[in-house]
Amino acid sequence: MGQNVVKIKSRIKSVTGAYKVTSAMKLVSTVKLKQWKGKMLANKDYNKQLDEVVDLLLSFTKKTNSPFMKINEKANKKLYVIISSTLGLCGSYNTNIFKVADAKITKEDEAIILGQKGIVRYSKEEFKVVEGFEDSTSYIAKDFVNRIKDYILKEYIKGTYSEIHIIYSEYKNSLVFFAKDYKLLPFIASKEESNDYPPIFEPSVNELVDKLIPFYLETCLYSKLLESAVCEQAARSNAMENATNNAKDLLDELHIEFNKARQAAITQEITEIVSAAKAM
């Protein structure tokens, strides 16, 4: 019986250590979630205004020669930007991203993988992974976003890809977020062409579109990366909270089991002493 008590004490010590670790990680991820969420909400207001400007411009544009609004019909492959995490312990965050990517990407397509988990996951896939975008410690940095944007624009104008997509995590709230496939190019306005009197554009409509869409694409990329970062921290915070609660429940059960085992050991010792005294 004494060995059982020692064994339970060892388990209690081990679970207590895990409880302290998950509690600390929960606090850290909660603080990071608050920071990233503040940035995302501020950026969301900016994006909303930019969306309105772009839609207003394109609603008065009946025809444009912009290469960003044309489908590359001769291209037979697509490009996917897949946003995963570099760190683990974030629940089903990466799994959901991989499910969407696996359902969409074919062996003819190419991909830009962001995050170490995605790089490891797709290191042996049939489709080609574009090199040169896995060496950044922070893929939300402005220079890194610009590198991706410049590559996307250059290759799309060359006609390399028929479509360009980004697979990211869309944020609803701190408990609800899901993987989503969003088409970046060709660019399609969300509003119908307007029949109202068009404003006077200076410079020309084509020049405005050619200058505005690259800027809009950069902002859109940054927005999706930022939203994915918020989802990652929310997923990690939820995972660590669940782990902490599970550890606490297990500790409660182990303490009850320990008390029962200790009481049984004491009772057995008393019984042995009384039996020995009677025998004498």
N, C-alpha and C positions, 0 to 999 in steps of 0.2 A: 504493500500500500504506500510505503514511503517513497518508493521509486516513482509511483504515479504522481505524487505531489510534486516531486522535483521536475518531472517531465512537463507538468502543467505550468509550473513557474517559468520554465524555459520558454514555453510557447507564449506566455504572457509578456515576457521580456521582448521576444521577437516581434510580436504584434504591436507592442507599445512603441518600438522603434519605427515601425512602418507607419503607425498613426502620427507620430511627430513629423515624419517626412512628408506625408500627404497633406497634413495640416499646413505646413510651411509652404508647400507648392501651391496649395489652394489660395493662400493669402497673396503670394507673388503673382499668380495668374489673374486674380481678381483686380489687383492694382494695375497690371498691364492692360487688362480688358477695359478698365475705366479710362486709361490714357488713350488707347487706340480708338475707343468708341467716341471720345470727344473729338479726335481728329476726323473720324469718319463722318460725324454729324455736321461738322463745320464744312467739310468738303462736299457733303451731300447738297447743302444749300447752294453752294457755288455751282455744282453740276446742274442743278435744276434750272438756274438762271441761264447757264450756257446752253442747255437743251432747248430752252425757249428761243434763244437767239438763233441757233442753227435751224430749228424748225421754221421760224419766221422767214429766214433767208430762203430756205429751200421751198417753202410754200409759194413763193413768187417766182420760182425758177422752173419754167416749163421744160426747157432743154438745157443741158450743160454738157460740155465735152470733158468734164473732169474724169480722169482715169480711175478715181476712187469710187465712182458711181457706176462703173461698167463691169460687167461680168467677163472674166477671162475664159471664154468658151473653149479655147484650145488647151488650156491647162487641165491635166487629169489627176491632180492631187490637191489636197487641202493642207493648211497649216493650223495646228492646234497649239495654243499656249496653255499649258497645264500648271496650275498653281497648287502645290502641295506644301507640306511643312518640312522643316529641317529637323526639328525636335519631335520626340514622340510623346506618349502619355496624353494624347488629346482625343481619346475615344474613337469614334467612327469617322472623324473628320477626313482623314486620308482615304479610308475605305470607300466613302461616298464619292469622292472625287474620282477614284480609280474605276468605280462602277460605270460612271457616265463616260469616262474616257474610253474604256474597253468597248462600250456599246457604239461609240461614234467613230473611232479611228480605225481605218483599214490599213493594210500593209503597204499601199501605195502612198499614203499620207506621210507628212513629216510633223515633228513636234518640237516645241521649246519647253523643256522641263524646268520648272522653278521649285526649289526645295529638295533637300537631300533624300527624303523618303521617296519622292517621285523618280529621282535619278536612279536609285537602287532598284525600284520596282520595274522600271522600263529599260534597264540596261541590256536586256537580252531579247527585246521584242523585235518583230519583223520590220516594223516601220522605222524610218530614220529619225534619229534625235539630232537636232541642230546643235552643233558644238559652239562653245564660247559663251554660254549664258548660265553656267553652273558655278562660276568662280566668284560669285558675289556673296558676302556675308549678310547683306541686307538688300534684297531684291526690290525694296520699296524706295531705295535711294534714287534721287532724280536722274543722276547720270546713267544708272542702270536701266531705268524706264525709258530714257531717251535712246539707249542702244537698241532696245527691243523695238521701239517705235520706228527708228530709222531702218532697221532690218526689214520690218514688215512693209513699210512704204516702198522701199527700194525693190524688194522681190515682187510685190504686187504690181508695181508699174512695169516691171520686166515681163510680167505674165507668167511667173513661176507657179503661182497658186490660183485656183479657181475661187476659193473662199478662205478667209482667215477667221478662226474662232478662238475664244478664250473660255476655258473651263475653270470656274472659280466657285466659291461658296457664297451664296446670297444670304444676307442677314435679315431676319425678321425680328427676332428679339434674342435675349440671352439664352433662351432654351430652344428656339426653333431657328434652324438654318439648314440649307440644303444645297447640294451641288447643282450647278446650272451650266448649260452650254449657251454662250452668247456670241452671236456673229458680229465681228468687227468690220469686215470688208467682204463684199462691196457695201458701201454706205447707202442706207435707205432711210429716207425721211419718214418720220412717224405721222406727219400730217399730210392731208390731201393738198393738191395744188390749188392755190387760191385764185378765185375769179375776181377778186377786188382789184382796185387800181394799184399797180405795183409802185413801190417807192423808187426813187432814182438812186441807182447803185454807183458808187464811186470808190474804187475802180470798177471794172466790169464784173458781172456776175461770176464768170468763170474764174477770174483772178481771186475774187473773194472766197469762192468755194475751195479753190486749190490751196489757199492760205489757211482757211478756217478749219477744214477737215483734218489736216495733220495735227493742228493744235488740239482739236476736239478728241482725236484719237489718243494723243498723249494723256489728256485729262481722263479719258475713259479708262485707259490702262491703269493709271495710278489709282483711280477710284475702285476698280475691281481688286487690285492688289491690297488696297487698304481695307476693303470690306472682307477679303479673305483673312487678313491678319486679325481682324476683330472676331471673326468666326472661329479661328484657331484658338485664340485666347479664351473665348467663351466655352469651346469644347473642352479645353484643358481644365478650366475652372470647374465645369460640371463633372468631369471625370474624377478630378481630385476630391471634389465634395462627396461624390458617391463612394469613392475609396475610403475617405475619412469616416463616413457614416458606417460603412461595412466593418471597418476596423474597430470602431467604437462598439458596435453590436457584438462583434466577436469577443472583444475584451470583457464585456458584461457577461457573456456566456461562460468565458473561461474563469472569471472570478467566482461565479456561482459553482462551477465544476470544481474549482480549487477548494472552495469552502466545504463542499460536500466531501471531497477526498480527504481533506485535513480532519474534518469531524469524524469520518469513518476510521482514519488512522488513530485518532485519540481514543475513540470508543474501543477499537481493537486492543490498544495497549492497556486500557483499564481492565478490559475483560481478561487479558492474559495475566495481569497482576493479581486480580481477584481469584482467578482460577489457581494460580500458583500458591496464593495464601491459603486457600481451602485445602489444597493438596498437602500442605505442610501440617 
